[in-house]
Amino acid sequence: MNNKNYIYFPFELTMLIILFFLFLLIYPILFFLFAGGIVDAFSRLGFSPITGTLVFLLSLFGSAINIPISKITTQNPIVQEKVVYFYGVPYRIPFVTEQTTIVAINLGGAIIPIAISIYEFFRILSVGKIDVALLTIVGIVIVSIVVHSFAKPVRGIGIAVPFFIPPIITAIVALILSRHYAPIVAYISGTLGTLIGADILNLNKVFELGAPVVSIGGAGTFDGIFLTGILSTLLV
């Protein structure tokens, strides 16, 4: 077929218009449902609706900020070649380079959830609930072990964990450990447990990712650290 027009639409114009308006209608609804669920989760942690909304917005905009915290250099240097011309004659000269990976931490996907977890933990201690604080530590350990067992480094993506496992495991653990304080236990255990199990315990595998930069919580409000804390809180 001798057709030089390589630009075409798989749908007719009428269908494209309908799909466009459906997108404009559905996308805001999904966004507000997502935002509403996050604000509801924060309200279960003791935050007012206004504070919960501000934390959500800060996390959302903080998703674009990655703060470098470390540089890791491979122990196995890479031998490469470069061509140098001398009077028109090419010479191949070997040279040694080191593969480095910058480890960063995301503001919205990691720092803010960690800060909230620390705040909630000390709030438990401030009201004299030392037993709940100890149970929360147990929850962090359990979630870390389970998440780490499922975490796998995937080149070009990062440390991958089936998205449904951390929230479900965290919710079950929180309900077993403390029904009355289950939302707080779930948020802290889910957030810190996912952070430790998926990211921290796999820092030694960053070179398997083949990336110059690895960001903890790099997907921001859609990262496993952030979502596990939120979803597990809603589940309980």
C-alpha positions, 0 to 999 in steps of 0.5 A, spaced: 500 500 500 503 506 497 500 511 502 505 516 504 500 519 510 503 516 516 498 520 521 491 517 522 486 516 528 484 510 530 477 513 531 472 517 527 472 524 529 465 523 533 468 518 537 474 522 539 470 528 541 466 523 546 472 520 549 475 527 550 469 529 554 469 523 558 476 524 560 475 531 562 469 528 566 472 522 569 479 524 570 477 530 575 472 525 579 478 520 580 482 525 582 478 528 587 476 521 590 483 519 590 484 526 594 478 525 598 481 518 600 487 521 603 484 526 607 480 521 610 486 517 612 489 523 615 483 524 619 483 517 622 490 519 624 487 525 628 488 531 623 483 536 621 480 536 614 484 542 613 491 540 615 489 533 611 488 537 605 494 541 606 499 535 607 496 532 601 497 538 597 504 538 600 506 531 598 503 532 591 507 538 589 513 535 593 513 529 589 517 533 584 523 534 589 528 529 590 534 530 595 540 527 594 543 523 600 549 519 598 553 516 592 555 509 591 560 507 587 561 500 584 567 495 586 568 493 579 571 498 575 568 499 567 574 498 562 572 503 556 576 505 550 576 512 546 579 513 540 585 519 539 587 521 532 594 523 532 596 525 525 590 522 522 592 515 525 586 513 530 589 510 536 584 506 541 586 507 548 583 504 554 581 507 560 577 505 567 571 509 569 567 507 575 560 506 575 556 511 580 549 511 582 546 517 586 541 515 592 536 520 593 530 521 597 523 524 595 520 529 599 512 527 597 513 520 597 518 519 603 520 524 607 513 527 609 510 520 610 516 518 615 515 525 618 508 523 619 510 517 622 515 519 627 509 525 629 504 519 630 509 515 634 511 520 639 504 522 640 502 515 642 508 516 647 505 522 649 499 520 652 502 514 655 501 508 650 507 505 651 504 498 649 501 501 643 508 504 641 512 497 642 506 493 638 507 499 633 515 497 632 513 489 632 508 491 626 514 495 623 518 489 623 513 484 621 511 488 615 519 490 613 520 482 613 514 481 608 515 486 604 522 485 603 521 477 601 516 480 595 521 486 593 525 485 587 530 489 583 527 491 576 532 494 571 529 501 569 523 501 574 526 500 581 525 496 587 518 492 585 513 490 590 506 487 588 502 493 590 496 490 594 501 486 598 504 491 603 497 494 604 493 488 606 499 485 610 499 491 614 492 492 615 492 485 618 498 486 622 495 492 625 488 489 627 491 483 630 496 488 634 491 493 636 484 494 634 483 501 638 489 504 635 489 500 628 489 506 624 495 509 627 499 502 627 497 501 620 500 508 618 506 507 621 507 500 620 506 500 613 510 507 611 516 505 615 515 497 614 515 499 606 521 504 607 525 499 610 523 492 607 523 495 599 528 500 599 533 500 605 534 493 605 535 493 597 540 499 597 546 494 596 542 492 589 542 499 586 547 497 581 542 492 578 537 497 576 542 500 571 540 507 573 544 513 575 539 516 580 535 511 585 530 515 589 527 513 595 519 514 594 521 517 587 514 516 585 511 521 590 504 520 592 503 514 587 509 511 591 509 504 595 511 508 601 506 513 601 500 509 598 501 503 603 500 508 609 494 511 606 491 504 604 492 500 610 489 506 614 483 506 610 483 498 610 482 498 618 
